[in-house]
């Protein structure tokens, strides 16, 4: 493990009300070895060099504890917005688990994005955190087809296994659902993929499934994506360039129809898909220290 210096671990979210009710952002790791060809975190916007190498931060847990102890509002802390918190080194170094123990100690909430079944190791902590604050787990799945997922996300467990992880979380009464992002134009933007994934989410008792029905194509990440899709589908990058040119966002050609289909299927299967409804469903009000002192 390589360590990099840092002054802070947590940062205040400036869009929490719009993105899963997150109050604080945190990335304990930099980089990822999952090899997802579409990963937006490769873009030059995030300044992460050698993204395929995993690094952590010097004294990460010590700094995190100091920051948690100093915060007056015990909001929801987000894990994994840039790098999966359950990477292949987490089983050895247990930095994510250490952070969850601190989250529990200081009675904060937690929001986790992951593609890994290692999260099941921490069910005990997630259940304890949920007794005092809000917990939401987002299992990232782009397609229900295991063979397709294997080429898009070469070092990730199968989609079938991720659905099983979702079911185990729900069986333990943890608020969890699916993050169906990105939706890749010409590849995963089929009616079959959308409908089938929603039906499988229903089978696993998902509380929600959320999508932005498209993908980002920012510089550096875009070139990496084009290089790899051409290996899988020769010449496909030409179609992308013809349709999207240098757009930062690439929505499917049938964006409106597919989004309407998605919303209707979620409604029929009684699965939440609207961001504001998801936030309202999982997030309860947590009193501040001042409010507690009044009593």
C-alpha positions as CSV (number, residue, x, y, z in Angstrom):
1,X,0.0,0.0,0.0
2,X,1.3,3.4,-0.9
3,X,0.2,6.3,1.3
4,X,-0.3,9.9,0.4
5,X,-0.4,12.9,2.7
6,X,-3.6,14.8,3.3
7,X,-4.9,17.4,5.7
8,X,-8.5,16.5,5.6
9,X,-10.7,13.4,5.1
10,X,-14.2,14.7,5.2
11,X,-15.6,17.6,3.2
12,X,-19.0,19.2,3.5
13,X,-21.3,18.3,0.6
14,X,-22.6,21.2,-1.5
15,X,-25.3,19.1,-3.1
16,X,-26.5,16.8,-0.4
17,X,-30.1,17.7,-0.8
18,X,-29.8,16.6,-4.5
19,X,-27.7,13.5,-4.2
20,X,-29.0,10.9,-1.7
21,X,-29.1,13.4,1.1
22,X,-25.4,13.2,1.7
23,X,-24.0,15.7,4.2
24,X,-20.3,14.9,4.0
25,X,-18.0,13.3,1.4
26,X,-15.1,11.0,2.2
27,X,-12.7,9.0,0.0
28,X,-10.4,6.9,2.1
29,X,-8.7,5.4,-0.9
30,X,-7.4,6.9,-4.2
31,X,-7.5,4.8,-7.3
32,X,-9.2,1.4,-8.0
33,X,-8.2,-1.9,-9.6
34,X,-11.7,-2.9,-10.7
35,X,-10.9,-1.8,-14.3
36,X,-14.4,-0.4,-15.2
37,X,-13.9,1.0,-18.7
38,X,-16.4,3.8,-18.2
39,X,-15.2,5.1,-14.9
40,X,-15.7,8.9,-14.6
41,X,-13.1,9.1,-11.8
42,X,-10.4,8.6,-14.4
43,X,-11.2,12.1,-15.8
44,X,-8.7,14.9,-15.4
45,X,-11.3,16.7,-13.2
46,X,-10.3,14.7,-10.2
47,X,-6.5,14.8,-10.7
48,X,-5.9,11.1,-9.8
49,X,-2.8,9.9,-11.4
50,X,-2.3,6.2,-12.1
51,X,-5.9,5.5,-11.3
52,X,-5.4,1.7,-11.5
53,X,-3.2,1.8,-8.4
54,X,-4.7,1.9,-4.9
55,X,-3.4,4.4,-2.4
56,X,-4.6,5.4,1.0
57,X,-3.9,8.5,3.1
58,X,-1.4,8.9,5.9
59,X,-3.1,8.8,9.4
60,X,-6.5,8.6,7.7
61,X,-8.4,7.2,10.6
62,X,-6.7,9.5,13.1
63,X,-7.7,12.6,11.0
64,X,-11.2,11.2,10.5
65,X,-11.7,10.8,14.2
66,X,-10.6,14.4,14.9
67,X,-13.0,15.6,12.2
68,X,-16.0,13.6,13.4
69,X,-15.4,14.7,17.0
70,X,-15.4,18.4,15.9
71,X,-18.6,18.2,13.8
72,X,-21.8,19.5,15.5
73,X,-24.2,18.1,12.9
74,X,-24.1,14.3,12.8
75,X,-25.1,13.9,9.2
76,X,-24.6,11.2,6.6
77,X,-21.1,10.5,5.5
78,X,-20.6,9.3,1.9
79,X,-18.1,6.5,1.1
80,X,-17.0,5.7,-2.4
81,X,-18.0,8.5,-4.7
82,X,-14.6,8.4,-6.5
83,X,-13.0,5.1,-5.4
84,X,-14.8,2.0,-4.2
85,X,-14.3,1.7,-0.4
86,X,-14.2,-2.1,-0.7
87,X,-11.3,-2.6,-3.0
88,X,-9.0,-5.6,-3.1
89,X,-6.7,-4.2,-0.4
90,X,-9.5,-3.4,2.1
91,X,-9.7,-7.0,3.3
92,X,-6.1,-6.7,4.5
93,X,-5.9,-3.1,5.7
94,X,-9.5,-2.7,7.0
95,X,-9.5,1.1,6.6
96,X,-13.1,1.2,5.6
97,X,-14.1,-0.9,8.5
98,X,-12.1,1.3,10.8
99,X,-13.9,4.3,9.5
100,X,-17.3,2.6,10.0
101,X,-16.3,1.9,13.6
102,X,-15.7,5.7,14.1
103,X,-18.9,6.5,12.3
104,X,-20.7,4.3,14.8
105,X,-18.8,5.7,17.8
106,X,-19.7,9.3,16.9
107,X,-23.2,8.4,15.8
108,X,-23.1,9.7,12.2
109,X,-25.0,8.2,9.3
110,X,-23.4,6.5,6.3
111,X,-24.0,6.3,2.5
112,X,-21.9,3.7,0.6
113,X,-21.5,3.0,-3.1
114,X,-19.8,-0.3,-4.0
115,X,-19.6,-3.2,-6.4
116,X,-18.0,-5.6,-3.9
117,X,-19.4,-8.3,-1.7
118,X,-16.8,-7.4,1.0
119,X,-19.5,-5.0,2.3
120,X,-21.1,-8.1,3.8
121,X,-18.2,-8.3,6.3
122,X,-19.4,-5.1,7.8
123,X,-23.1,-5.9,8.2
124,X,-22.7,-5.9,12.0
125,X,-21.5,-2.3,12.0
126,X,-24.1,-1.1,9.5
127,X,-26.9,-2.5,11.6
128,X,-25.5,-0.7,14.7
129,X,-25.0,2.6,12.9
130,X,-28.7,2.3,11.7
131,X,-29.9,2.2,15.3
132,X,-28.8,5.8,15.8
133,X,-28.6,7.4,12.3
134,X,-29.3,6.9,8.6
135,X,-27.8,4.2,6.5
136,X,-28.2,3.8,2.7
137,X,-26.2,1.3,0.6
138,X,-26.1,1.6,-3.2
139,X,-25.0,-1.6,-5.1
140,X,-23.7,-0.4,-8.5
141,X,-24.9,-2.6,-11.4
142,X,-24.8,-1.5,-15.1
143,X,-26.3,-4.7,-16.6
144,X,-27.9,-7.9,-15.5
145,X,-25.9,-9.8,-18.1
146,X,-22.9,-11.4,-16.3
147,X,-20.9,-11.9,-19.6
148,X,-21.3,-8.2,-20.6
149,X,-20.5,-7.0,-17.1
150,X,-17.3,-9.0,-17.2
151,X,-16.0,-7.1,-20.2
152,X,-17.2,-3.7,-19.0
153,X,-16.0,-4.2,-15.4
154,X,-13.3,-6.9,-15.7
155,X,-12.2,-7.2,-12.1
156,X,-15.6,-7.0,-10.4
157,X,-17.8,-9.7,-9.0
158,X,-20.7,-10.8,-11.3
159,X,-23.9,-8.9,-11.5
160,X,-25.7,-12.0,-10.2
161,X,-23.4,-12.0,-7.1
162,X,-24.1,-8.3,-6.6
163,X,-27.8,-8.9,-6.6
164,X,-27.2,-11.6,-4.0
165,X,-25.3,-9.1,-1.9
166,X,-28.3,-6.7,-2.2
167,X,-30.6,-9.5,-1.0
168,X,-28.4,-10.3,2.0
169,X,-28.3,-6.6,3.0
170,X,-32.1,-6.4,2.8
171,X,-32.5,-9.6,4.8
172,X,-30.6,-7.9,7.5
173,X,-33.0,-4.9,7.3
174,X,-30.4,-2.5,5.9
175,X,-31.7,0.1,3.5
176,X,-30.2,-0.8,0.1
177,X,-30.9,-0.6,-3.6
178,X,-29.3,-0.4,-7.0
179,X,-27.4,2.4,-8.6
180,X,-27.9,1.8,-12.3
181,X,-25.3,4.2,-13.5
182,X,-23.9,4.7,-16.0
183,X,-26.2,3.6,-18.8
184,X,-23.9,3.2,-21.8
185,X,-25.3,4.3,-25.2
186,X,-25.4,1.5,-27.8
187,X,-24.4,-1.1,-25.1
188,X,-26.6,-1.2,-22.0
189,X,-29.4,1.2,-23.1
190,X,-31.8,-1.6,-24.2
191,X,-35.4,-2.0,-23.0
192,X,-34.5,-5.6,-22.1
193,X,-31.6,-4.6,-19.8
194,X,-33.6,-1.9,-18.0
195,X,-36.8,-4.0,-17.5
196,X,-34.8,-7.1,-16.5
197,X,-32.7,-5.3,-14.0
198,X,-35.8,-3.7,-12.4
199,X,-37.5,-7.1,-12.1
200,X,-34.4,-8.6,-10.5
201,X,-34.2,-5.7,-8.1
202,X,-37.8,-6.4,-7.1
203,X,-36.9,-10.1,-6.5
204,X,-34.1,-9.1,-4.2
205,X,-36.4,-6.6,-2.3
206,X,-34.5,-3.5,-3.4
207,X,-35.8,-0.4,-1.7
208,X,-34.9,1.7,-4.8
209,X,-33.1,1.8,-8.2
210,X,-31.7,5.0,-9.4
211,X,-30.3,6.0,-12.8
212,X,-29.4,9.2,-14.7
213,X,-30.0,7.3,-17.9
214,X,-26.6,8.2,-19.5
215,X,-22.9,8.6,-18.9
216,X,-20.3,11.2,-18.6
217,X,-17.5,11.6,-21.2
218,X,-15.1,14.0,-19.6
219,X,-11.5,14.4,-20.9
220,X,-9.1,11.6,-20.2
221,X,-11.9,9.3,-19.1
222,X,-13.5,9.7,-22.6
223,X,-10.3,8.7,-24.4
224,X,-9.8,5.7,-22.1
225,X,-13.4,4.6,-22.7
226,X,-13.2,5.0,-26.5
227,X,-9.9,2.9,-26.6
228,X,-11.5,0.0,-24.7
229,X,-14.9,0.0,-26.5
230,X,-13.1,-0.2,-29.8
231,X,-11.4,-3.4,-28.6
232,X,-14.8,-4.9,-27.6
233,X,-16.8,-3.4,-30.5
234,X,-14.5,-2.3,-33.3
235,X,-15.4,1.1,-34.6
236,X,-18.0,1.9,-32.0
237,X,-16.1,5.0,-30.9
238,X,-16.8,6.5,-34.4
239,X,-20.6,6.3,-33.6
240,X,-20.0,8.0,-30.2
241,X,-18.0,10.8,-31.8
242,X,-20.6,11.3,-34.6
243,X,-23.4,11.6,-32.1
244,X,-21.8,13.2,-29.0
245,X,-18.7,15.0,-30.5
246,X,-17.1,16.4,-27.3
247,X,-20.2,16.5,-25.1
248,X,-19.5,16.0,-21.4
249,X,-22.7,14.0,-21.1
250,X,-23.9,11.2,-23.4
251,X,-27.5,10.2,-23.1
252,X,-29.0,7.3,-25.1
253,X,-30.6,8.3,-28.4
254,X,-34.0,7.2,-27.0
255,X,-33.4,9.0,-23.7
256,X,-37.0,10.2,-23.1
257,X,-38.6,6.9,-24.1
258,X,-36.2,4.9,-22.0
259,X,-36.5,7.1,-19.0
260,X,-40.3,6.9,-19.2
261,X,-40.0,3.1,-19.5
262,X,-37.8,3.1,-16.4
263,X,-40.1,5.2,-14.3
264,X,-43.2,3.2,-15.3
265,X,-41.5,-0.2,-14.6
266,X,-40.3,1.0,-11.2
267,X,-43.8,2.2,-10.4
268,X,-45.4,-1.1,-11.4
269,X,-42.9,-3.0,-9.3
270,X,-43.3,-0.6,-6.3
271,X,-39.6,0.4,-6.3
272,X,-38.6,4.0,-5.6
273,X,-36.6,5.7,-8.4
274,X,-37.1,9.4,-7.7
275,X,-34.2,11.0,-5.8
276,X,-36.3,13.1,-3.5
277,X,-38.6,10.2,-2.7
278,X,-35.6,7.9,-1.9
279,X,-34.1,10.6,0.4
280,X,-37.4,11.1,2.2
281,X,-37.9,7.3,2.6
282,X,-34.5,6.5,4.2
283,X,-33.5,9.7,5.9
284,X,-34.9,10.7,9.3
285,X,-34.2,13.8,11.2
286,X,-31.3,13.5,13.6
287,X,-31.2,16.2,16.4
288,X,-28.1,18.4,16.8
289,X,-26.3,18.6,20.1
290,X,-28.0,21.9,20.9
291,X,-31.4,20.4,20.3
292,X,-30.6,17.5,22.6
293,X,-29.3,19.8,25.3
294,X,-32.7,21.6,25.4
295,X,-34.2,18.4,26.8
